Amino acid sequence: MFQCSSVSVFQCFSVSVFQCFSALVLIFIVKCDIFDLWVLIDMGAKYLSVESYDAYQVSYKLSNYVWNIIIHWDYFEKDTIGRQYVRAVDSISTNIAEGFARFSKKDKIRFYYYSLGSVNECKDWNNKCFERSTITLEQYQYIKKKLDSLPKEITQLTQYTNAKLKY
């Protein structure tokens, strides 16, 4: 039996089978001495990341699209509408990422709901920008299409989180 000597997160773990190689899969079988718990760690497993969520990908790309439009505006438009629009559109993907990083189901879902609120705020800013002729019809339609798709994506993410997590 190999005892971990590192003074880190693993100080309470003893490794029973240090490395097992089976068809290019690296596996550790670890026993936590404090909780008397065995853990199987598959080092070849692919873990879920926030970038794998469609809602995050769409909102992240949309925020960069809006940024690239607003960065070319005159000072007055940037200072009044632009700052608030960029903050709102950035907060969609940011809240999804922050929710993903939370540990409890309620915290995760709360941040996903925050992102839904930001979607609605962006719809309002998009309409104002179009009415005030700061974006073109093509830009308006592209942004509107993406914003209209996000509530469904975020709702699916919320439902997935609610179904898969116990607490």
N, C-alpha and C positions, 0 to 999 in steps of 0.2 A: 504494500500500500504506500502510495506517495503522499506525503504531507506537504501542503503548501506552506512555505515559510514567509511569504510576502505579507507585509503589514498593510493590507489594502482591503478592498471589499471581500476578497477571498480568504481572509484570515480564519474564518470559521469553517472552511471547506476542506475536506480531504478527498483526493481523487482516487477512486478505486480502480478504474480502468483508464489509464492516462490517455491513450490514443488507440482507437480501433479504426482500421482502414477497411472499408467494404465498398467496393465499386466507386471509388473516388469520393466517398463521404467521410468526413472527419467527425467523430462522435466522442464526446466526453461524458462519462458517467460520474456524477459528483454527489457527494454526501455532505450535507450541511450538518455539522456537529451540534450546533446550538439548537436547531429545531428538529433534529433527527429526521431529516427529509432527504430523499434521493431525487436528483434532478438529472435528466438526460438532455444534453445540449448537443444539437446537431449543428455543427459549424458550417455546413454546406447549405443550410436552409435559407430560403429567401424570406425575409421578413417584410411585412407591410410597411410602406413608407408613405408619408403625406403626398409625395410626388406621384404616387400610383392612383390617387383619387382624381376622377375626371373633374370634379368641382374645383379642386385646387389648380389643376392644369389650365382649365378654361379661364378662371379668374386671374391667375398669374399672368397669362399671356394678354388678357384684356387690360390689366393694369399697365403693362409695358406699352401696349398699343395707345392707350389714352395718354400716357406720359409723353410719348413721341409726338403726339398732336399738340399737347399743351405747351411743351417746351419751346415751340416756335411762335407762341402768341406774344402780343405786345404786353408791356408791363401791367397796364390796368386790368386787362382780361386775366392775366396770370395771377395777379394779386387778389382779385375779387372772386371770380368763379374757379379759376384754375387750381388754386391751393386746396380748396375744399373738395373739388371733384377728385383730385389726385389722392387726397387723404381717404376719401370714401371708397374709391375703387381699389386702393392698396389694402384697405382694411378687410376686404372680402377674403382674399387669399391669406392675409395675416391671421385673421380670426379662425380660419379653417386650420391653419398650421398650429396655432396656439391650442385650439381645441384638441387636435390630434395628440399633442404632447401632454395633455392633462391625464390624470390617472383615474378619476372616477367618471362613471357614465354621465352623471348630472353635469359635471364640469364640462365634459366634452360637448354635450348637447347644447349647453348654454352658449358656448362660443360659436357653435354652428348657427344658432339662432341670431347671434350678433351679426354674423356674416349675411344672413337673410335681410336684416335691417339695413345693412350697407348696400345691398343690391337695390333695395327700394330707394335709398337715397341717391344712388347713381342714376337710376331711371329719371328721377327728378332733375338732376344736374344735366343729364343728356338732353332732356327736353328743353331746358333753359338755354343750353349752348346752341341748340339748333334754332330756337326762336330768336336768339340774339346774333345769329349768323357767325358764330365762332367756329362751327364745324360744318362740313359739307353734308349733303344729303347721303352720299355713300358712307361717310364716316358715321353719321347718325344711325343709318340702317344696320351697319355692321355691329356697332356697339349695342343697339337695341336688341338685335338677334341674340347676341351673347348674353346680355342681361336677362332676357326672357327665358333662356335655357337654364340659367343658374339655380333658380328656386327648386326646380325638379331635381337637379343634381344634388343640391344641399339637403333636400328632404330625403332623398335616397340614402345619403350618407348618415343622416340622423337616424333613419329607420334601421340601417345596418348596424350602427353603434348600439342602438336600443336592443336589437335582437341578439347581438353577439356578446355583449358585456353583461355580467351579472350585477355588478355594483357600480 
